[in-house]
């Protein structure tokens, strides 16, 4: 009804039935007792009509569970706020924008930093072929894209970016166990500030558990999570460059 807030609850079989599927691991051997422990734990979380629909031993001492349950909790959707970055330009528009507003090729250096050996994220954004029919930055005629790969230290990334007089640094973080990505991302910004180069280039982070909100809190210019395409990153970088230039003029 007009004037009322939009209250929402999870949907399973019937609208607003509050049905939820969740999964977790407990440090106990796989057994009937383990299943009951998982059911009771889900009830302690506030779920009703709890069922253990799947359990599987991960080792002699750990068991993985899939749980069905229902919740009475609801959320006012109208009060949800998010700091998301939407796509503004496609491949062709980005190149035209650079030609018209920056009037030179821009330099972008990217890497998956720390001990993380996964290149799928940074490759999807930077490699010429890109992914899912979205060209990577290496294919953009107005972008000089340097993909340093994985297991690059923050020091190496900064050194290469300074050497190339980069306009932007792209950092991919895939491994997030024990919040290792938080520490690594924080270290990068602190190193750049210590060397006096943070203000000279944009720094953008990406990964499955990266959000724009998190990136901004850690001192980055932007953060991109799941579902990001190369043009999303490129659009942000070039528009931010022009914005910063206008502010400093």
KARA-V703939 format. One record per backbone hydrogen bond with DSSP energy under -0.5 kcal/mol. CO is the residue of the C=O (numbers start at 1). NH is the residue of the N-H. If there is no record, write none. Layout:
CO;NH / CO;NH
This chain:
1;4 / 5;7 / 6;77 / 8;75 / 10;18 / 14;12 / 14;17 / 18;71 / 20;69 / 22;67 / 24;65 / 26;28 / 26;63 / 31;35 / 32;36 / 33;37 / 34;38 / 35;39 / 36;40 / 37;41 / 38;42 / 39;43 / 40;44 / 41;45 / 42;47 / 43;46 / 48;70 / 51;53 / 51;68 / 54;66 / 56;64 / 62;58 / 62;59 / 63;26 / 64;56 / 65;24 / 66;53 / 66;54 / 67;22 / 68;51 / 69;20 / 70;48 / 75;8 / 75;77 / 76;79 / 77;80 / 82;84 / 84;86 / 90;94 / 91;95 / 92;96 / 93;97 / 94;98 / 95;99 / 96;100 / 97;101 / 98;102 / 98;103 / 106;108 / 106;144 / 107;167 / 107;168 / 108;146 / 109;170 / 110;148 / 111;113 / 111;172 / 112;151 / 112;152 / 113;116 / 116;151 / 119;123 / 120;124 / 121;125 / 122;126 / 123;127 / 125;137 / 126;138 / 127;130 / 127;136 / 128;136 / 131;134 / 133;135 / 134;131 / 136;139 / 137;140 / 140;143 / 142;106 / 143;145 / 144;108 / 144;146 / 145;147 / 146;110 / 146;148 / 149;112 / 152;114 / 153;157 / 154;158 / 155;159 / 156;160 / 157;161 / 158;162 / 159;163 / 160;164 / 161;166 / 162;165 / 167;202 / 168;109 / 169;204 / 170;111 / 171;206 / 172;113 / 176;179 / 177;180 / 179;182 / 179;183 / 180;184 / 181;185 / 182;186 / 183;187 / 184;188 / 185;189 / 186;190 / 187;191 / 188;192 / 189;193 / 190;194 / 191;195 / 192;197 / 192;198 / 193;196 / 197;200 / 197;201 / 198;201 / 202;169 / 203;221 / 203;222 / 204;171 / 205;224 / 206;173 / 207;210 / 211;215 / 212;216 / 213;217 / 214;218 / 215;220 / 216;219 / 222;205 / 224;207 / 225;228 / 229;232 / 229;233 / 230;234 / 231;235 / 232;236 / 233;237 / 234;238 / 235;239 / 236;240 / 237;241 / 238;242 / 239;243 / 240;244 / 241;245 / 242;246 / 243;247 / 244;248 / 245;249
